[in-house]
Amino acid sequence: ASLLTTYVMTKMVVLKVSNEREMVPIANIAKSIFPSIMCSALSSIILLSCLSTKWFQIHRQEAFKSAINDFQSRVNSARSKRNPMYDLYFPPNVSVGSRVDKAVIFFPDLLVDKSAYATIMGKLSDAGILVAVVNLEPLRLSGTGCNGLSPAETVLKIGFEINKLLGIQVEEWILMSHGEGACAVTNIIRKSPASARGTMLRKPRIVLLSPTMFMHDLSKVNVSALVVNSVGGQGDDGKEKRMLTMRLPNESTKVHNVVHGDHSGFAHYGPATFRRDPLIRKKSLDELQKEVKEVMLDFLLSRESSLGKKD
């Protein structure tokens, strides 16, 4: 409370309106800085908690063996490559020196092993999209970048390596996240440096899988967004999920609710122990991820919805 009060007081702005001076309402200031404070608080809390080896071992989410095997199979067939900063998933017939229309940089959820996303991200690459899953080891704090870099610096460096070192030309970059990873993605868009806006993020598009309250407010930002949530039943979008959607521009945001899904169903891990999921998945993992993959491809490729169509 003391930290919030001090921060708000230092951020108070005096506006001159009709030759009179009046204070900007504290509520408006608090609303604008809340995500930043919460992200900082979350990082501090997790960092302190991680000092407990026992806590860290209990709550880290390791990938299912099936996902690890899937990644290794793709490595063996030259469809995937592990780099210090990211795991790269190549589309068919794409390698060093190729050109791709779209590439995704993906930020994992808090404490989740990057390999847990191997299956769903691999299938996304099968559809022609280059995918880089950010390496957040060893702490796996999703609001940060990797190797001491900020999220924005991480994105720029990954883009540089893929473009300059691997020689892969990318027409459009898209940022994507799961869970608390939305904190990093929305912060990048909110504070994207001129170098990113002029190159990688000229017309930014983002995909947020089951985002949480730590995402930043982009309601006034020129960005196209897809939000994919898991809900308990038909017509159940939840109060928190509706509030989160309000942090995105209404006219350029699409929302899809996966009925009878759960938070960890977007990858191959779980169940989560640090933030327990109130939802109980009532469909297979393959069925859930197939629906999510198709929704993402509809958005990324600007195509008509393929859901409900027969294979």
Secondary structure, DSSP 8 states (H G I E B T S, - for coil): -HHHHHHHHHT--EEEETTEEEE--HHHHHHHHHHHHHHHHHHHHHHHHTTSHHHHHHH-B---HHHHHHHHHHHHTTSEEE-SSEEEE--TT--TT-EEEEEEEEE--TTB-GGGGHHHHHHHHHTT-EEEEE--TTTT-TTS-STT--HHHHHHHHHHIIIIIS--EEEEEEEEEETTHHHHHHHHHHH--HHHHHTTTSS-EEEEES--TTS---TTS--EEEEEEEESSTT---HHHHHHHTTS-GGGEEEEEEET--GGGGSS----SSS-------S-HHHHHHHHHHHHHHHHTT----TT---
